[in-house]
Amino acid sequence: MPAYMISKIKYHYPTHSVKLFNNIEICYMDEGKGKQTLLFIHGMAYYGNVWFQQIEELKQHYRCIAIDLPGCGLSSRGDYHYSMLFFSEVIAKFCAKLQLDEIILCGHSMGGHVGIVTALRYPPLVKQLIAIAPSGFEQFAPAEIAIYKGMLSFGNFFISNQMQLTTSLQQSFYKMPASGKKMIDDLVAILNSDDLNHWRNMVDKCIEGMLNEQVFHLLKFIQCPVLAIFGNHDTLIPNVFIHPSSTLQVATMACKEIYNSKLVMIAEAGHAVFMEQPGEVNAEIKKFIEGN
């Protein structure tokens, strides 16, 4: 079992663990069989269990693996870089350990950003990329990055305490589903069980990574087909305080940079669109994989 355990957290499927470089222990779920393998990457400070509604349906057709990134869920903690490059290396090493190749990478928010970096760094590894509300689609100028970091520092945004974490997570939804309530309860339990200094350091480094390792200008170099999915009521992308545009504008501009891409906007959903509208998202994923 993983070295880092939180007794209050119950995953929907049995968890496994594997050790990578620097003694990083990765917790993951592995369900279903099929010629195609879907690897799910969660967003910042989330955990792999958020994908259970995708796994439940798609495991009937594909092998579905959902990981906890280092510092999150039941995976190991440590003084890691927590950058997009670091996470992409973790993905590559994880795939090598499990002898996975030509995978379908599916990432949400920061996980979508990590998916983009992984597809760029390891083209033979990623056969198809599914980017769900990826942070990497939004562009930030140097002055805007400074403003963003100032906003985070001023309010100790996102991670100061249970109330701020809950409020931030609630903003991911247009209409809170039951799965969202369980996720928030679980992540609050993780926050309360974790070392707060580590939690803050991990989140701060993740945010710095998303801001400093921008990929919009590299989207044209992605070699695999890309499916981008956004909720029409996403209030996190774009950052409305810095970019008073729309989610559709950000998504459309980014997809125009990608040679082989498809954009799907889903109604009645926010940033965590895959949790609010799992049926529609699963149908789009399956159509994309099957080439329809």
LOVOFI-651701 format. One line per field, with one value per residue (C-alpha): x, y, z; residue in three letters. Coordinates in Angstrom, 1 decimal. Layout:
# LOVOFI-651701
c1 = (X;...)
c2 = (Y;...)
c3 = (Z;...)
residuo = (Ala;...)
END
This chain:
# LOVOFI-651701
c1 = (0.0;1.1;3.4;1.1;-2.4;-5.4;-8.0;-11.0;-10.6;-12.3;-11.6;-14.2;-11.8;-8.9;-5.7;-2.2;1.2;4.5;7.8;9.5;12.7;13.7;11.5;8.4;5.5;2.5;-1.0;-3.3;-6.4;-6.3;-9.6;-10.9;-9.2;-8.8;-6.4;-6.4;-5.2;-6.6;-4.4;-6.2;-4.4;-6.3;-6.0;-4.1;-4.6;-7.3;-6.9;-7.3;-10.7;-12.4;-12.4;-14.6;-17.5;-15.3;-13.8;-17.1;-18.3;-15.2;-13.6;-16.1;-14.2;-10.6;-8.1;-8.5;-5.8;-6.1;-3.1;-2.6;0.1;3.0;1.9;-1.8;-4.2;-2.4;0.8;4.0;4.9;8.3;10.3;9.6;9.6;5.9;6.4;4.7;8.0;8.3;4.8;5.4;8.5;6.5;3.9;6.7;8.4;5.1;4.3;7.7;7.3;3.9;5.1;2.5;2.9;0.8;-1.6;-4.6;-3.8;-6.7;-6.0;-8.2;-7.1;-3.5;-3.6;-4.5;-1.5;0.7;-0.8;0.2;3.8;3.9;2.7;5.3;8.2;7.3;5.5;5.8;4.1;0.9;-1.3;-4.2;-4.6;-7.9;-7.5;-10.4;-10.5;-6.6;-4.8;-2.3;-4.7;-4.6;-1.8;-0.2;2.1;5.0;3.1;0.0;2.0;3.2;-0.4;-1.5;1.2;0.5;-3.2;-2.2;0.2;-2.1;-4.9;-2.8;-5.3;-6.7;-4.9;-4.9;-7.6;-10.5;-13.0;-10.9;-10.2;-13.9;-14.8;-12.2;-13.4;-17.0;-16.1;-15.2;-18.9;-21.9;-24.3;-22.8;-23.2;-23.1;-19.7;-18.5;-19.6;-17.7;-14.6;-14.6;-15.1;-12.2;-9.8;-10.6;-9.8;-6.5;-5.8;-6.5;-4.3;-1.4;1.4;0.0;3.4;3.9;0.4;1.0;4.4;3.0;0.1;2.4;4.8;2.0;0.7;4.1;4.6;1.4;2.3;6.0;5.8;3.2;2.6;0.3;3.2;4.1;0.6;1.4;4.1;1.7;1.8;-1.2;-4.9;-6.3;-9.9;-10.5;-13.6;-14.9;-18.0;-19.9;-20.0;-16.3;-15.5;-11.8;-10.6;-10.1;-9.1;-11.8;-9.7;-6.9;-8.6;-12.2;-12.9;-14.9;-14.0;-15.1;-12.7;-9.7;-10.6;-11.1;-7.8;-5.9;-7.5;-6.6;-3.0;-3.3;-3.0;-5.5;-7.9;-11.6;-13.3;-16.5;-18.3;-20.8;-23.8;-24.8;-21.2;-18.4;-14.6;-15.1;-17.2;-16.3;-17.9;-21.0;-21.8;-20.1;-22.4;-21.8;-18.0;-17.8;-19.6;-17.3;-14.2;-15.5;-16.3;-12.8;-11.0;-13.0;-12.4;-16.0)
c2 = (0.0;3.6;5.0;8.0;6.9;8.9;6.6;8.8;8.7;5.8;5.4;4.0;1.3;-0.6;1.4;0.2;1.8;1.9;3.5;5.8;7.9;9.7;7.2;8.8;6.5;6.9;5.7;4.7;2.9;0.5;-0.8;-2.4;-4.1;-3.2;-2.4;1.3;2.6;5.8;7.6;10.2;13.2;15.2;19.0;21.0;19.6;17.1;13.4;10.5;9.4;12.4;10.3;7.5;8.5;8.2;4.9;3.4;3.8;3.7;0.6;-1.4;-0.5;0.5;0.1;3.1;4.2;7.3;8.4;10.6;13.1;13.5;15.6;14.7;12.0;8.9;9.5;10.4;13.9;15.5;18.5;18.1;20.7;20.4;22.0;21.0;19.5;17.5;16.1;15.2;13.3;11.5;10.5;9.2;7.2;5.8;4.6;3.1;1.3;-0.2;-0.8;1.5;3.0;4.9;5.9;8.2;11.0;12.7;15.7;18.3;21.8;21.7;18.0;19.1;21.5;18.5;16.4;19.1;19.2;15.4;15.2;17.7;16.1;12.4;12.3;8.5;7.9;9.9;8.7;11.0;13.9;14.9;18.3;19.1;22.8;22.9;25.7;25.7;27.3;30.7;33.1;35.5;38.4;39.0;41.9;39.8;37.0;39.5;40.6;37.0;36.2;39.3;38.3;34.9;36.3;39.0;36.6;33.4;32.2;28.6;26.9;28.9;26.9;24.5;27.3;28.8;25.4;24.6;27.9;27.5;24.0;25.1;27.6;24.7;23.9;25.5;23.3;21.2;17.4;14.8;13.7;17.3;17.2;14.0;15.4;18.5;16.4;14.1;17.0;18.8;15.6;15.4;19.0;18.4;15.3;16.9;19.1;22.6;24.0;21.1;21.8;25.5;24.8;22.3;24.5;27.6;25.7;24.3;27.8;29.1;26.2;26.9;30.6;30.2;27.2;28.5;26.3;28.3;29.1;25.4;24.1;24.1;21.5;18.9;15.9;13.9;14.5;16.7;16.8;19.9;20.0;23.0;23.8;26.8;28.2;27.9;30.7;29.8;29.9;32.6;34.5;37.2;39.7;39.7;38.5;39.8;37.5;34.2;30.6;30.0;32.7;31.2;27.7;28.7;30.6;27.7;25.1;27.2;26.7;22.9;21.1;18.3;19.4;19.3;21.7;20.7;23.1;21.5;23.4;23.4;22.8;24.7;24.1;20.5;19.7;16.0;15.7;17.8;16.3;12.9;11.3;13.9;14.0;10.2;10.1;12.7;10.8;7.6;9.3;10.9;7.6;5.7;8.4;9.6)
c3 = (0.0;-0.5;2.3;2.8;4.0;5.0;6.7;6.1;2.3;0.4;-3.3;-5.6;-6.8;-5.3;-5.2;-6.2;-5.8;-7.6;-6.7;-9.2;-9.1;-5.9;-4.0;-5.3;-4.6;-6.8;-5.9;-8.8;-9.8;-12.7;-14.1;-17.3;-20.2;-23.9;-26.6;-25.7;-22.4;-20.9;-18.3;-16.3;-14.6;-12.1;-11.5;-8.9;-5.3;-6.5;-6.5;-8.9;-7.5;-9.2;-12.4;-11.0;-13.3;-16.4;-15.2;-14.4;-18.0;-20.0;-18.3;-20.3;-23.5;-22.4;-19.7;-17.4;-15.1;-12.8;-10.7;-7.7;-8.6;-6.1;-3.1;-3.7;-2.7;-1.4;-3.3;-1.4;-0.2;-0.5;-1.4;-5.1;-7.8;-8.5;-11.9;-15.2;-16.3;-13.1;-13.4;-17.0;-16.0;-13.4;-16.1;-18.4;-15.7;-14.5;-18.0;-18.3;-15.0;-16.1;-19.6;-21.2;-24.6;-27.1;-24.3;-24.5;-22.0;-20.3;-18.0;-16.2;-15.5;-14.4;-15.4;-18.9;-18.8;-17.7;-20.5;-23.1;-21.8;-21.8;-25.4;-26.4;-24.5;-25.3;-28.6;-29.1;-25.7;-26.3;-29.1;-28.3;-25.9;-24.1;-22.4;-20.1;-19.2;-19.4;-17.7;-20.5;-23.0;-21.3;-22.0;-19.4;-20.1;-17.6;-16.0;-15.7;-14.1;-11.5;-10.8;-10.5;-8.0;-6.1;-5.8;-4.5;-2.0;-0.8;0.2;0.8;-1.8;-2.0;0.8;4.0;5.8;5.3;4.5;1.8;0.2;0.3;-1.3;-4.0;-4.9;-5.0;-7.7;-10.0;-10.4;-12.1;-10.1;-7.4;-8.0;-5.3;-6.6;-6.0;-2.4;-1.8;-3.5;-1.3;1.9;0.8;0.0;3.2;5.1;3.2;4.0;7.7;7.7;5.8;6.9;6.1;5.2;2.6;1.3;0.8;-0.8;-3.2;-4.3;-4.6;-6.8;-8.9;-9.5;-10.3;-12.7;-14.6;-14.9;-15.7;-18.0;-20.5;-23.5;-25.8;-28.2;-28.3;-29.1;-32.8;-32.2;-30.7;-33.0;-31.8;-32.2;-29.4;-27.9;-25.8;-23.6;-21.6;-19.6;-20.9;-17.3;-16.5;-14.1;-13.6;-17.2;-18.2;-15.0;-15.2;-13.1;-15.7;-18.9;-19.1;-22.1;-22.3;-22.0;-25.6;-26.8;-24.9;-26.0;-29.7;-29.9;-28.5;-30.7;-33.8;-32.9;-32.8;-36.2;-35.4;-32.7;-31.8;-29.4;-27.4;-25.2;-22.8;-21.4;-17.7;-16.5;-15.0;-14.7;-13.4;-16.4;-16.4;-12.9;-13.6;-17.0;-17.0;-19.5;-22.2;-21.5;-21.6;-24.9;-26.4;-25.2;-26.7;-30.0;-30.1;-29.4;-32.0;-34.6;-34.9)
residuo = (Met;Pro;Ala;Tyr;Met;Ile;Ser;Lys;Ile;Lys;Tyr;His;Tyr;Pro;Thr;His;Ser;Val;Lys;Leu;Phe;Asn;Asn;Ile;Glu;Ile;Cys;Tyr;Met;Asp;Glu;Gly;Lys;Gly;Lys;Gln;Thr;Leu;Leu;Phe;Ile;His;Gly;Met;Ala;Tyr;Tyr;Gly;Asn;Val;Trp;Phe;Gln;Gln;Ile;Glu;Glu;Leu;Lys;Gln;His;Tyr;Arg;Cys;Ile;Ala;Ile;Asp;Leu;Pro;Gly;Cys;Gly;Leu;Ser;Ser;Arg;Gly;Asp;Tyr;His;Tyr;Ser;Met;Leu;Phe;Phe;Ser;Glu;Val;Ile;Ala;Lys;Phe;Cys;Ala;Lys;Leu;Gln;Leu;Asp;Glu;Ile;Ile;Leu;Cys;Gly;His;Ser;Met;Gly;Gly;His;Val;Gly;Ile;Val;Thr;Ala;Leu;Arg;Tyr;Pro;Pro;Leu;Val;Lys;Gln;Leu;Ile;Ala;Ile;Ala;Pro;Ser;Gly;Phe;Glu;Gln;Phe;Ala;Pro;Ala;Glu;Ile;Ala;Ile;Tyr;Lys;Gly;Met;Leu;Ser;Phe;Gly;Asn;Phe;Phe;Ile;Ser;Asn;Gln;Met;Gln;Leu;Thr;Thr;Ser;Leu;Gln;Gln;Ser;Phe;Tyr;Lys;Met;Pro;Ala;Ser;Gly;Lys;Lys;Met;Ile;Asp;Asp;Leu;Val;Ala;Ile;Leu;Asn;Ser;Asp;Asp;Leu;Asn;His;Trp;Arg;Asn;Met;Val;Asp;Lys;Cys;Ile;Glu;Gly;Met;Leu;Asn;Glu;Gln;Val;Phe;His;Leu;Leu;Lys;Phe;Ile;Gln;Cys;Pro;Val;Leu;Ala;Ile;Phe;Gly;Asn;His;Asp;Thr;Leu;Ile;Pro;Asn;Val;Phe;Ile;His;Pro;Ser;Ser;Thr;Leu;Gln;Val;Ala;Thr;Met;Ala;Cys;Lys;Glu;Ile;Tyr;Asn;Ser;Lys;Leu;Val;Met;Ile;Ala;Glu;Ala;Gly;His;Ala;Val;Phe;Met;Glu;Gln;Pro;Gly;Glu;Val;Asn;Ala;Glu;Ile;Lys;Lys;Phe;Ile;Glu;Gly;Asn)
END
